[in-house]
Structure formats: C-alpha cells, structure tokens
Amino acid sequence: MRKNKAIGGTWEEFEKETFSPEEIAESNLRVALIGEIINARQTKGISQKKLEEMSGVRQPIIARMEKGNTTPNLRTIFKLLVPLGKTLYVGDLK
C-alpha cells in the first residue's frame, strides 16, 4: 500500500489504530450497502428524482446517503430497495 504523508502511513494502518474492528466492519457494511443501491439505481437508469417518486424517499435524502453524508435508517433502506428490485440478505460475515 502507498504511504499517506498526511496520516504518516497507509490508510489501513491508520484505520486499525483509530477504529475498533466492529467500527471498521460497520463502516464497510454501510459502504457496501449504499454502493449496491447506487449501482442498482444507475444500472436501471433511474435518477435520484425518479427513485424519490418510486420510493417516497426525498431526493435530497437519497443524495446525502449516496455521498455518505448521512446514514439511512433501515426503513429508508427498505423503501429504496423495493423499487430497485432488490432485497436485503443477512448472512455470516466473511
């Protein structure tokens, strides 16, 4: 990995020193879930505004979620997954 002068090492080193394994796992899961929603929306050619119409979740909330500026609650996730033809599967962590 490439060293980052601003943090004095690699991101992975900084992350392990700063966050607990649980915080890292939670962050990785949140990023993966939101990434899947973004990918599904873009693959289907659906704009954020159209997803608002389909889901009832306001477009500014979708935008903030996609940018990582907010963590959506589970109800919001479900509202977005349904019109995208997706479901939430809970399995074992790898």
N, C-alpha and C positions, 0 to 999 in steps of 0.2 A: 504494500500500500504506500501511497505517496504521503510524505510528511506535510503537515499543515503548519506553517510558521506561526499563524495566529494562535493556535492552541498548543504548539510545541510538540506535536506528534500526529499520529493518524487519528481520524475520526473514531475508529474502532477502539483505540487506546483511551481516548477522551471519554467516549461513551461508557466503557467498562469502569472507569474510575469515578464517573459522575453519577451514573444511574444504577439502580438495582436491576438484577436480572428480570424481575417482574415488570418494572417500568419499561425496560427495553422490549420485552415480549408484548406488552400492551401497545406500545408505540408501533411496533412492526405490524401487529394485527390491524390497528386502526389505519395505517398507511395502505396495507394490502386491501382492506375492505373498501376504502374510498377509491383506491386505484381501480378496483373491479367495477365500481359504479361508474366512474369516469369512462373507462374503456367500453362498457356496455352502452352507455349513452352515445358515445362517439361512433361506435360500430353501427348502431342503429340510425345514425344521422339525426339524432334528436338534440335540439338546442336546449339550453337550460330553461328558457321560457316555455318551450313545449313540454318539458318534463314537469314544470310547475303546473301546467294545465292538466296533465295526466295524473299527477300525484297529489296535488293540493299543497305541496311544499313550496313556499315562496321562492322565486328565483334568487333573490339576494342571499337567502339561507343556503341554497344549493351552491352558489358561487363561493361563499365563505367556507363551506365544507370542502369544496374541491381545492381551494387554495390552502387548506389546512389551518385556517384562522379560527375554526370552531370545531368542537367535537360533537357530532349529532347524537341525539339520544336514540335508543333502539326503535322507538315508534317512528321516528323520521326515517331511519334506515329502511324499515319495512315498507313505508309509504313509497319510497323511491325504488325499491327492488321489484315490487309487483308490476308496475307498468313497463319495467325493463325486461320482464320475463325471467327474473332471477329469484333465487331463494337463498336462505341463509342456512348453511350446514354447519353443525357444531361437531367437531371431531377431536381427536387427540393432537396435541402439539407435537411438532416434529423436533 
